Amino acid sequence: MQFNLADLLERVADTVPDHLALVCGSRRLTFADFEARANRLAHVLAAHGIGPGDHVALYLFNSTEYLEGMFAAFKLRAVPINVNYRYVEDELRYLLDDADAVAVLYHREFASKLDAIRPNLPKLRVFVTVDDPTDSPGAAVDLTGIESGALEYESALAGAGSERDFAPRSADDLYLLYTGGTTGMPKGVMWTHVDLFFGAMAGAGGGGAPISRPEEIADRCREPRTRCVPICPFMHGTAHWMAFSTLLMGGTIIIPIEHRLDPAALWHLVAREQANYLVIVGDAFARPLLDALDTPDGRALDVSCLHVVLSGGAILSPALKRAFVERLPGVLVVDGYGASETGGQGQSVVVAGGDVPAAPRFRVGADTQVLGADLRPVDPGIVGLLARRGHIPLGYYKDAAKSAETFPVVDGVRWAVPGDHAVAEVDGAITLLGRGSMSINTGGEKVYPEEVESVLKAHPDVVDAVVVGVPDERWGERVVAIVQSRIGAEPRLDALQSHSRTSLAGYKVPRALVLVAMIERSPAGKPDYRWARKVANSTPGTVEA
């Protein structure tokens, strides 16, 4: 099939121009509005020399401008680049340099960071500044430095044409997704649009069969079924993929205006907009949302409109899955498993009254298999590397060696093998163990942090937990739990060990405990293991068994 994502979105806009596409605060854009604004932005970028293959950085909070920026780049066959807005200057400079960004769309509050690193980014030449709707009216604008030469987003759009007059596009146009970099420097994962559409967006099947030709997208979008609230940042792949999957089916993306997790505001948004689909990232999002539902204000809200809660990028602990379906019995709780290097690979679904598996067990398609050390499929029950073939990325941007390692070709079949360990079950499902690089080797036994973290977070005194290994003279490494406790609670190591032994083998039980005020996570909700190791190795007074 020959298309890029802009071709498909244009078909949707032509088919259902009056359907509501985007909601953010007081802004409500139909598909016709969304496309016209993306056309105007594309013309602005083109007028400043941006064209096929050029990289356009999106240094933005979640906003309509973020999705407009992606759509506009796709129209020009340019490549949008996701930027972590929490990066300090050195991290930001590294990413923009590694990505070869030539243009950047940024919220105005980030101007000073861009100003500081601009001398080290000679390729970056086009700056488009976006006002933040959360800014107070009449807030002062610093027109020195980078802001003095930047294009103001709305003014630039107002002066540009809204016509669709772009050159033809190609199925192998690129989409580039930078990984979070929680265990190393971020890497850009390169996808073709067609592979991304089928590998990460389910071919706009909406739970059914993928489309077999681009024209079918028009039939899929006529009845808008999904009103989706993505809580995770758009710089995170799950948010990209869910947003575009929803839009390609004619649905609506409802964007919270707050830049940080505000559980009470989110539930009010769900109720007010009658959202039926909520996208979160693991327990870091789920627990505060559940806590907010248990307040008098939360209990008074009618959120029966909600049908699906999807967690992508981090697995929900069994205790919180159970809590969700008990509090909202009409909701499907879906754990979506995948990675930047594989797209969506599998799902685990929990419903009210159903079983809640103690281990992360996923139903996967035929293209996902568990491979042994020789990178060939292993028998059920054997621990191996989880891999995917078929619609997978081309590799990492500017890193041929790492690409060859992660995307090997075996017996003529190209695989994506990002490093997660799993066990294949007899019925075709897989049980996920965790990232091999994160595993702890204690006395010759492997311990996967995710398994221990899931058990710890089921303890009533624990809000959040991260598990790492630290050097041990006798065992090689010992398991250390870094725990954020509930307000007023101070869990003891012996109590957490007793709790853990009901679900874990003895060698997996934490041997040391560090209590912290807050677990450090990425904006996407993923644990920062580098921070955790530093805490575990340097905290005086660590409680040990």
Secondary structure, DSSP 8 states (H G I E B T S, - for coil): ----HHHHHHHHHHH-TTSEEEEETTEEEEHHHHHHHHHHHHHHHHHTT--TT-EEEEE--SSHHHHHHHHHHHHTT-EEEE--TT--HHHHHHHHHHTTEEEEEEEGGGHHHHHHHGGG-TT--EEEEE--TTS-TT-----STHHHH-EEHHHHHHTS----------TT-EEEEE---SSSS--EEEEEHHHHHHHTSGGG-TTS---SSTTHHHHHTSS---EEEE-S-TTSHHHHHHHHHHHHTT-EEEE-S-SS--HHHHHHHHHHHT--EEEE-HHHHHHHHHHHHTSHHHHHS--TT--EEEEESS---HHHHHHHHHHSTT-EEEEEEEETTTEEEEEEEE-TTS---SS-EEEE-TTEEEE-TTSSB--TT-EEEEEEESS---EETT-HHHHHHHS-EETTEEEE--SEEEEE-TTS-EEEEEEGGG-EEETTEEE-HHHHHHHHTTSTTEEEEEEEEEEETTTEEEEEEEEEE-TT----HHHHHHHHHTTS-GGGS-SEEEEESS--B-TTS-B-HHHHHHHHHH-TT-EE-
